[in-house]
Amino acid sequence: MQLTDSQAKDKLINRLHRIEGQVRGVQSMISDERNCRDILQQLSAIRSAVQGVSLLLLEDYMADCFVNLEEKNPQERDDLLKDLIQMLGKTP
């Protein structure tokens, strides 16, 4: 699957830029020896932001992969489902 919708792609890239800025902010907080609670709060916000990006991408992936599911043979459907389950089952 490739992102072909330019609006969706731009939305994802903008979110990733924001996350990148948040990560740089946390690096600065650590360098400045800021309060651990504040750092953890920012890390929690980053985790939520990454989860949001993941869900948007998953939505596009599923829409792309499952649109013509009935045209796939049973083995292709099983492989697609197993791949999706394996991908979603990965833990950090």
C-alpha positions, 0 to 999 in steps of 0.5 A: 500500500502506498499513500496516494491521497495527497491530503492524507499524506500531508496530514500525516507528515504535519502530525509527524513534524509536530511529534518531531518537535515534541521529541526535541522538546523532551531532549531539551527538557532532559538537558535542562534537568527539568522535573521528571514529572513534566518530562513523563507528561510530554512523553505520554503526549508523544505516545498518544500522538504516535498512536493517532498517526498509527490509527490514521495510517491503519485506516488508510491501509485497511481501506486499501487492502479490504476494498476488493477483498471479495476478489481475492482468493481464500489464501490471499484473504487469509494471508492479508488477515494474518499479516494485519493481526501480526502487525497489530499484535507487535508490542513496543 
